[in-house]
Amino acid sequence: MRRFTQGFYGYAFAVLFCLAIVGIFLLIAPQSREEHIPRVDYTITVANLRRVAPYEVRVPDPVPAGWVPNSSEVDQKGHVTWRLGFATAKRSHALLAQSDEPGQAFASRLANTDKSTGSRQIGGQTWQERYRPDKKQRSLVLVQPGVTVVVTGLADWDELTQLAGSLKAQPKITATPTAS
């Protein structure tokens, strides 16, 4: 027994024994080969946002096929800002952000650039294109009175255009129903 606990052979035996245990564990442990993207339900967030936001909230309706909403965040410090993140059908990232923060400042911060590289017509509206080459970040910006909408991310222009084209303005909820 002593030769298995001392010297080079003892060390080699211990390493092989540990590797055998790890190998057995890997063979019997269940492993998922499927991609797992966390999905969030943002419907309650939208309902609440429609009550507090001073603008009509724009919501993807319908969400583009194969896209997974994976984050939703509302910030009400000073301005009402909503960010909704997606894993796209091509498994890239896209973000919809909208706020009542002054347009160009908000757009420049989200797009990581203040330079417009062009424009495109989406749903009868003219959106600014912005591109930050070092981050490979593309952005579409729509500045309107009272609200700025930014669709941005690493997704390609077609996917960002698809998201921007799916946006539908939801009317603001001003009154709460009373019980009768």
SEVEX-206552 format. One record per residue (C-alpha): y, z, x. Coordinates in steps of 0.001 Angstrom, whole numbers, padded with zeros to 6 digits, always signed. Example, Ala and Ser with C-alpha at 12.3 -4.5 7.8 and 13.67 -1.06 7.14 Angstrom:
BEGIN
-004500+007800+012300 -001060+007140+013670 
REM end
This chain:
BEGIN
+000000+000000+000000 +002346+000710+002874 +002514-002931+004016 +004030-003947+000615 +006893-001492+000973 +008037-002020+004534 +009072-004853+006835 +009538-008565+006272 +006388-008997+004172 +007423-006172+001882 +010861-007727+001427 +009367-011199+000772 +006900-009745-001733 +009702-007923-003593 +011839-011083-003788 +008904-013204-005052 +007997-010533-007576 +011595-010467-008915 +011710-014277-009108 +008407-014291-011019 +009779-011775-013548 +012964-013859-014029 +010866-017026-014432 +008688-015397-017097 +011793-014155-018904 +013345-017645-018901 +010144-019140-020299 +009815-016740-023216 +013481-016064-024090 +014846-018276-026890 +017468-020730-025671 +019782-022732-027852 +020465-026275-026773 +022988-026819-029563 +026716-026796-029045 +028411-023807-030648 +032057-024124-031579 +033521-021166-033450 +034868-022198-036855 +037779-020469-038591 +038717-020557-042258 +042490-020852-042438 +042878-021116-046248 +044099-017518-046690 +046492-017970-043771 +047942-021057-045479 +048316-019215-048808 +050174-016351-047100 +052218-018735-044968 +053364-020630-048063 +054904-017359-049296 +056708-016341-046083 +057614-019616-044344 +061080-020993-045167 +059615-024524-045013 +056858-026504-046717 +053703-025883-044704 +051885-029043-043585 +048093-028805-043782 +045416-031341-042778 +044049-032608-046103 +041334-033562-045539 +040469-032351-042047 +039383-035445-040079 +035607-036002-040108 +033763-034209-037320 +036713-031964-036460 +036224-028181-036297 +039153-025808-036860 +038630-023129-034221 +041831-021079-034079 +044657-020111-036398 +047626-017952-035458 +050853-017037-037242 +053826-015600-035391 +056719-014162-037430 +058848-012770-034608 +062261-014304-035221 +060855-017566-036611 +057771-018362-038661 +055383-020351-036455 +051832-021420-037249 +049363-022822-034717 +046069-024355-035838 +043630-025452-033127 +040818-027994-033422 +037829-029280-031527 +038028-033006-032278 +035160-035328-033140 +035136-036444-029480 +035049-032744-028461 +038535-032712-027082 +041273-030265-028072 +044128-030767-030529 +046717-028319-031809 +048908-028495-034901 +052008-026299-034590 +054936-025965-036958 +057953-023703-036995 +061454-023148-038286 +062536-022557-034670 +065244-025036-033589 +063535-028418-033234 +064001-029617-029682 +063444-026211-028071 +060206-025651-029999 +058974-029207-029430 +059732-029128-025706 +057934-025810-025246 +054798-026956-027105 +054732-030417-025535 +055515-029013-022064 +058121-031728-021655 +061431-032713-023211 +061087-036425-022449 +060142-038840-025213 +057942-041722-024040 +058074-043696-027276 +057584-043375-031001 +055089-044298-033676 +055116-044620-037438 +052678-042265-039172 +052677-041846-042924 +056100-043457-043274 +057712-041086-040758 +058760-041691-037159 +057068-039331-034709 +058178-039018-031060 +055501-039499-028414 +055625-037223-025394 +053275-037254-022431 +052893-034822-019546 +050792-036691-016936 +049966-033763-014648 +048380-031878-017570 +047160-035032-019365 +048784-033590-022468 +049826-035904-025278 +052149-034779-028066 +053506-036153-031298 +056716-034501-032507 +058329-034659-035951 +061704-032921-036277 +062954-032501-039828 +065595-030264-041381 +064207-026728-041406 +060862-027480-039722 +059477-029019-036552 +055861-030207-036455 +054049-030798-033163 +050554-032277-032830 +049485-031885-029211 +046537-031512-026876 +044169-033300-024545 +042917-035513-027376 +043704-039213-027159 +046562-040848-029071 +044251-042124-031827 +042918-038632-032540 +046386-037070-032524 +047602-039827-034839 +044631-039162-037121 +045552-035463-037340 +049255-036196-037924 +048345-038735-040619 +046180-036194-042459 +049033-033703-042912 +050133-032969-046474 +053100-030735-047295 +052185-027752-049444 +054918-026558-051805 +056409-023172-051039 +055201-020318-053249 +058294-018496-054416 +057175-016241-057243 +054133-014073-057682 +052422-014167-061077 +052971-011151-063314 +050229-009425-065271 +050511-009760-069039 
REM end
